[in-house]
Amino acid sequence: SGLPSGGDRRKPASADYGANWCPASPVTPGPSAAREGRSVCYIPASDDLSPPQERPVVNPLRHPWLKVFMITASCVVHPGTTMAQPAVAEAAGVFTIADGAFTLEAPAGWERVQPKSGMIETEFAIPAASGPGRLTVMGAGGSIDANIERWEGQFSQADGSATKDRVTRKKIKVAGCDVTLVDIAGTFKDMPGGPFAGGKAVERPDYRMLAAIVETPGRGNYFLKFTGPAATVAAEADGFNRMVEGLVAAGK
């Protein structure tokens, strides 16, 4: 008695334990519900054509064990529990070569920028009061000697002497790779878009280049070139060398 008709499809709008738990008209409770002081709602499924059933509305205040459970389920952390910490973002200066096979980290303060040429894989700008420097990283073909000779041709000397006579080379071994270090100075014929991009070269007096040619096993040679005003390169030379010497196989 007092139950809504079978066509009534009203449902509760929320699952609160307060007065809004049963927004539909309450159903007259049956004998057992009346004895226990329970309220009853009619909540049929949309396709339920069976006779309506009593569904008790549980009041947590009348059930101490449920109130305790609700309180315990809140966000309480045991004093001995270590909360998970957010993952530390990868350092901005970390980059890879040889399709991710080796990892390096640029010195602090070097700013990773969009490469000026599609041939360059990674590029950094090196801010300095004496003028900005530039680090480019790319894989390329050609022998080591041929590439160094091409770099020598990009520098000229104020006294007219041959640049090749002033170039210094050094071989080291890092992470199983042979690495050739090159140091060249003079007036630099700068091709911002790269040596094969065309366009007019800009002559930059009193410039210097530090380069590292990394021979990666099975993945070819990779070229790291740091160019800029001589004073800027001198100030950052130790950082460049530490970066190269810090080359590691990925995952180590």
N, C-alpha and C positions, 0 to 999 in steps of 0.2 A: 504494500500500500504506500501511496505517496511517491512511487517511482515514476520518472518521466517515461514517456512513450518510447518504443523501440526505434523511432526515427530520430530521436534526439542525439545529435553527434557532438555535443559540447565537451570540451576537454579543458583541463587546467592550463592557464597561461604561463605558469611558472612552477618551479619545484620548491618554493619557499616553505618553511615550516610555520609560517604565520597565517594571518587571516586570508591571504590571497592564495593559499594552497588549493582551495576549491572555489573558483570564481563561479562555477555553475551552481544552480540551486541545490542545496544539500538534500540528500535523500533521508527520509524518516528512517532512523536506525532500527535494525531488527532487535529482537529481545536480548541477544548476547551483547551487542554493541551498546545498547541502552544501559545494561547493568554495569558495563565497564566504563561508561562515560565517554565512548568514542564517537566521533563524527563520521559520517559516511558520505562519499561522493559517488556519483554515477559517472564512470569514465569508460565507455565502451570504445573499442577500436572502430575505425571508419567502416570496416566491412563486417562488423560483428552484428549479426541479427539474432543471436541467442539471447535468452532472458538476461536482464541486467543483474550484476552481482554486487554484493557489498564489497567495498574496498576501504579499509580503515585508514584514517589520517593519523599518522604516528606523531605524537607530541613528545619531543625529546625531554621536555621538563618533567614528564610523567614517567620517564624511564631513565633513571640515573646512570645505568650502564652505558646507554647510548650517548648521553652527554659527555661522559668521560672519554668515550671513543672519539667523539668529534673534536674534543680539545686535544687529545693525543695526536690526532691526525694532522694538526696544524704544523707550521714550519718550526719545529724545535730541533736544534742541533746539539748533539751530545758534546760536552766540553772537549772530549778526546778526538772528535771527528775533524778531519782536515777537509775544508771545503775545496771543491775543484776550482782551479784558477784558470782564467782565460788563456788561450794559447798565445804565446809570444809571437808577434808578427816577425816575419823574416826581415833581417836588417836591409835597409834600403840600398846599401852598397853591394849586396851579394848578386852575382851574376854567373852564368855558366858559359862554357864553350864546348865545341865538339858534340853538338846535339845533347847537351846536358851531362856529358860524361865527366866533366871537370868543373869545379867550382872555385871562384875567386871572390875576394871582397875588396872593394875600392876603399881608400882611406876616408876617414870621417871628414865631412865637409865637401866632399865631391858630390856633385848633384847629377843624378841620372836624368838625361834629357832625350827627346825624340831625335833619332839619328837624322842627320841632314841628307843622307844618301841611302837609297835602298840597298846598297851593297854592304852597308855597315850594320852589324847585328846589335851592338850595344854602344852607347855613347855617354860620356860624362863631361860636364862642364866643371872646371876647376877655378873658382873665384879667387882673385888675388888683387891686392892693391897695385901690383906692378903690371897687371893685365891678365885677362883670363886665359887659362890653358884648356886644352881639349884632349880627351882620351877617346880613341876609337878602337873597336874590337871587331874583327872580321876573319872569316876563313877565306883563303885564296890559294890559287895554284902558283906554279913557277918555283924555281929553285930558290934556296935561301940567298945564294950569292946574287942572283938576278934581281931579287927584290931589294937587297941592300944597295946594289949599284943604281937602281932607279931612285932610291931615296937620296943617294949622294947627288944625283942630278937635280934634285929639288933644292939644293943648297948651293950658294956661291959664297966666295970669300972676298972681303973688302980689299985685300992685298993682291987678289988675282990668283992666289995659289989654288992647287987642286984640293977639293973637299975630301976626296978619298984618302989623302995623306993625313987628314985630321980625324978620321973616324976611328972610334975604338970599338972593339968587339970582345965579347966574353962568353964562354960556354959554361952552362951549369946544368945540373940534373935535378928535376923537381917532379915528384909524384910519378916517377918512371918515364918522364918525358925529357927529351933533350931540348934545352932552351938556349937560344942565342940572344944575348943582350947587345944592343947597339946604341951608341951615343954620337949624335951629330949636331954641330952648331954652325951658325953663319946666317946669311940672309936667306930666308925661306920663301920659296915660290908657292904660296898657299893656294890650293884648289879646294874651296870649302865643300864642293859637291863630290869630291873624290878625283883621282887622277884620270879617270876615264869618262868623266861627266861633261867634259868640254868647258867652254867659257874662259874668261880671262883670268890669269893668275894674278894674285895680289902679292907683291913683294913685301916681306916683313923683316926688317933688319934686326939683328941681335936676337935671333930666335934659336931654339934648341929642340931637339927631338930625342926622347928616350924610347926605345922600342924593344919588344920582346917577341921573338918568333918561337912559338911552342909547337914542337913536332909531336902530335898526338898519335898513338898507335892505331893504325887502321882508319883514322878519321881526318888525315891531312894536316896541313899547317894552319896555325891561327896566329894572327898578327895583332899585337897590342901596341898602339902608338900614342905616346903622350907628347904633344907639341904645345909650345907657348913661348912667351917672352923668356929669355934666358934666366932672368931673376926668379920668375914664377916656377920654372922647371927645377932650378937649383933648390928652391925652398921645399918643393914637394918630391924631390928625387928619392929620399929615403922611403917615403910612403909608397911610391911606385914600386921600388925594389921589394919592399915587404909584401906588397900585393902579389907580385909575381912569385916570390919565394913561398908564399902561402897557398899556392895552387894545390888542390887536393882532388882526389877522385871522388865523384859524387857519392854521398852516403857515408863518407868517412869523417 
